[in-house]
Amino acid sequence: MATPERKMAMLIEALRLLAADYHTQKSLFPDYVLVPEEIALVFHDCVLLGDHLVSSGLLTNHQLESVAAIDRELELRSNQEQKDFWTEQALRSSETWEKIRRRAQEALGLLGSRMALPRLDWLTFVPGDQQ
């Protein structure tokens, strides 16, 4: 099981992934991955660690709220079935994705971190059925 410090590092890397430009984001995933959806899923999974990070003293409630607000925005888009939002074209050029990137950069700053190339070595990707 991951330590609280490792979980915090995962959250920071997920924020870096979300804040990265399209070309960086695309380059971090295998070709068979639906990049916009995977970014949101990775980020959501890390946000779920938030309460544990607060109770461990690694994250404040204010910091968690900043991160959770981004997650809620992505979840809202998913619940509204905005299919156009979940395309690589939108990830590359939509103002909404750019806004989300800026919010992720701001959240990184609140966490005392800075933008860097995301490290996703803790993730494993398995291709689905190719039929």
C-alpha positions in Angstrom: 0.0 0.0 0.0 1.3 3.5 -0.9 2.4 5.8 1.9 0.7 9.1 2.3 3.8 10.8 0.9 3.5 8.6 -2.2 -0.2 9.3 -2.6 0.6 13.0 -2.4 3.2 12.6 -5.1 0.6 10.8 -7.3 -1.8 13.7 -6.8 0.9 16.2 -7.8 1.8 14.1 -10.9 -1.9 13.9 -11.8 -2.2 17.7 -11.5 0.9 18.1 -13.7 -0.7 15.8 -16.3 -3.8 17.8 -16.3 -1.9 21.1 -16.5 0.4 19.9 -19.3 -0.1 21.1 -22.9 -1.8 18.8 -25.4 1.4 17.4 -27.0 2.9 16.5 -23.7 -0.4 14.8 -22.6 -0.6 12.9 -25.8 3.0 11.7 -25.7 2.5 10.2 -22.2 0.0 7.6 -23.3 0.1 4.6 -25.6 -1.7 5.0 -28.9 -4.7 2.8 -27.8 -5.6 5.1 -24.9 -8.4 7.6 -25.2 -6.3 10.5 -23.8 -8.9 13.0 -22.6 -10.8 10.3 -20.7 -7.7 8.7 -19.2 -6.4 12.1 -18.0 -9.7 12.7 -16.2 -9.8 9.2 -14.8 -6.2 9.4 -13.5 -6.9 12.7 -11.9 -10.2 11.6 -10.4 -8.6 8.5 -8.8 -6.0 10.8 -7.2 -8.5 13.2 -5.9 -10.2 10.3 -4.1 -7.0 10.2 -2.0 -7.7 13.8 -0.8 -9.4 13.1 2.5 -6.6 10.7 3.5 -4.0 13.3 2.6 -5.8 15.9 4.7 -6.0 13.6 7.7 -2.3 12.8 7.2 -1.5 16.5 7.3 -0.1 16.6 3.8 -3.0 18.6 2.3 -5.1 21.4 3.8 -8.9 21.5 3.3 -8.4 24.7 1.1 -5.9 22.8 -1.1 -8.2 19.8 -1.4 -11.1 22.1 -2.3 -9.1 23.6 -5.1 -8.3 20.2 -6.5 -11.8 18.8 -6.0 -13.3 21.7 -7.8 -11.4 20.8 -11.0 -12.6 17.2 -10.5 -16.2 18.3 -10.2 -15.9 20.3 -13.4 -14.7 17.3 -15.3 -17.4 15.1 -13.7 -20.0 17.6 -14.7 -18.9 17.3 -18.3 -19.0 13.6 -18.1 -22.5 13.5 -16.5 -23.8 15.9 -19.2 -22.5 13.5 -21.8 -20.7 16.2 -23.7 -19.1 13.9 -26.2 -17.3 16.7 -28.0 -15.5 17.6 -24.9 -13.9 14.1 -24.6 -12.2 14.2 -28.0 -8.5 14.8 -28.8 -9.5 17.8 -30.9 -11.1 19.4 -27.9 -8.2 18.5 -25.7 -5.9 20.1 -28.3 -7.8 23.3 -28.9 -10.8 24.0 -26.7 -10.9 26.9 -24.4 -12.6 24.7 -21.7 -9.6 22.4 -21.6 -7.3 25.4 -21.5 -9.2 26.8 -18.5 -8.9 23.4 -16.8 -5.1 23.4 -17.5 -4.8 26.9 -15.9 -6.8 25.8 -12.8 -4.5 22.7 -12.5 -1.5 25.0 -12.7 -3.0 27.2 -9.9 -3.7 24.2 -7.8 -0.1 23.0 -8.2 1.0 26.4 -6.9 -1.3 26.1 -3.9 0.3 22.7 -3.1 3.7 24.4 -3.2 4.7 22.5 -6.4 5.5 23.7 -9.9 4.9 22.5 -13.4 7.2 19.8 -14.6 7.0 16.9 -17.0 4.5 14.5 -15.4 5.9 11.2 -14.3 3.4 8.4 -14.8 5.6 5.5 -13.9 3.1 4.4 -11.3 0.4 3.7 -14.0 0.0 0.6 -16.1 -1.9 0.5 -19.3 -3.3 -2.7 -20.8 -4.9 -2.7 -24.3 -8.5 -3.9 -24.4 -9.9 -6.4 -26.7 -8.9 -5.4 -30.2 -11.9 -7.0 -31.9 
